[in-house]
């Protein structure tokens, strides 16, 4: 009986392929490369805290880009996708993210870093809708959201962020704790400075007039009184808005006027002929090339102390 000439080569081919397969087993699921930890944040203070503590061990991204601020921000499809794909989403809380109810993000991965001080939230009594120039109507949230201006609340927020990172990056716990300890020391230095200013003015009745209610946590810590008018967070300001500030100065006779640093170009026009000292307050809402978060907060206290010392 004649054999097919292709029988032996075919058998050998099967054997060769079988042997070759023995040396190239597919990786087991437990041997797969772990996904990189990504943390999406909604405020610059959270960005500064998370980046400093996580270092290169995680990718931390501020979803609100440019000079936009969260209360006025409209989420983009890319930003929503970033949050949906993130390992964790850290929010500031305290009505800083009014848009959050209008987007779909995984709530199981969303962390409210204000959960340590809900009971200390300050509500805005006149939280209404105002017309803010060409951008249209703007609703002031019902809670004062600039919590980090009070170093004690900033420290609490940092500790919440630290605990999230320790859970996500257990192999980097030592580095995270070391960075957190350093940042905690800086917040405590800020707190001591606040106490020094409060002590130095304890015999005086200091009244602050602000361009917004955002300064209430810090003013409360200083033991001072705050009045405010609602001005847009960016210029140029209309004559009516400048006039409203002038009228408020005449009405309240403040010791000092606080204005957001974003309105620095408007400062001369806002001050006019007033002899009341004006202080620019950096709300630390957006990243800057110079100065860390705690350095920028300390510069605020420097300007405040200088104004009330004269």
Secondary structure, DSSP 8 states (H G I E B T S, - for coil): ----THHHHHHHHHHHHHHHHHT-----GGGS-----EEEESSHHHHHHHHHHHGGGSEEEESS-TT--GGG----HHHHHHHHH-SEEEE--TTS-GGGGGS---GGGEEETTGGGGGG--B-TT--EEE-GGG-EEE--SB---GGGSHHHHHHHHHHHHHHHHHH-GGGHHHHHHHHHHHHHHHHHHHHHHHHHHHHTTTS--EEEESSGGGHHHHHHHT-EEEE----SSS---HHHHHHHHHHHHHH--SEEEEEGGGGGGHHHHHTT--SEEEEE----S--SS--HHHHHHHHHHHHHHHHH-
